[in-house]
Amino acid sequence: MTRRTDTPPAWDERTQLTTFLDYARDTARAKCEDVSAEDARRAPLPGSPLMTLCGLIGHLRWVEHYWVQVVFLGEELSGPFAEATADDPDPEMRTAVDVPLPRLLAEYEEQSARYRDLLAGHDLSERARRPIRDGRHVDLRWIMLHLIEETSRHNGHIDIVRELLDGRTGD
């Protein structure tokens, strides 16, 4: 079982933000524990064919990639987001169904650890190299808060999908 806590070991801002982001990430992984390979690929919501556990974990992985590597660090857009079109706006969710959930979870966990270390070397007030849609350059603090919000929101989706798949619920 994934161990997680939302209580930081210290009360400075960075530790609190990091703890809550890790808690949200760990929650996503915990909600996927012991799911069958078949259920991990099933979309139980009739109006949301991409809403699978694999799709949601794939989305979380690529969302962090986008905000950390593309927006904050200014790297070129790569991966599934680079292939997004008006007809296929969520390729990361569609293609994740072809990847076993344990692999997606391992990649997400490895990336989370790498980003935790990478971001520790930057000041929370440091501005992103690329602007967001409205042209502003957000700071690392905003990106971390956004990732906490994004991951927590999708944890609700994961919770609903999991309950519909096999009845498992959790906090």
Stockholm file with secondary structure:
# STOCKHOLM 1.0

chainA/1-171         MTRRTDTPPAWDERTQLTTFLDYARDTARAKCEDVSAEDARRAPLPGSPLMTLCGLIGHLRWVEHYWVQVVFLGEELSGPFAEATADDPDPEMRTAVDVPLPRLLAEYEEQSARYRDLLAGHDLSERARRPIRDGRHVDLRWIMLHLIEETSRHNGHIDIVRELLDGRTGD
#=GR chainA/1-171 SS CCCCCSSCSSCSHHHHHHHHHHHHHHHHHHTTTTCCHHHHHCCCSTTCTTCSHHHHHHHHHHHHHIIIIIIITCCCCCSGGGGCCSSCSCHHHHHHTTSCHHHHHHHHHHHHHHHHHHHHTSCTTCBCSSCCTTSCCCBHHHHHHHHHHHHHHHHHHHHHHHHHHHCCCCC
#=GC SS_cons         CCCCCSSCSSCSHHHHHHHHHHHHHHHHHHTTTTCCHHHHHCCCSTTCTTCSHHHHHHHHHHHHHIIIIIIITCCCCCSGGGGCCSSCSCHHHHHHTTSCHHHHHHHHHHHHHHHHHHHHTSCTTCBCSSCCTTSCCCBHHHHHHHHHHHHHHHHHHHHHHHHHHHCCCCC
//
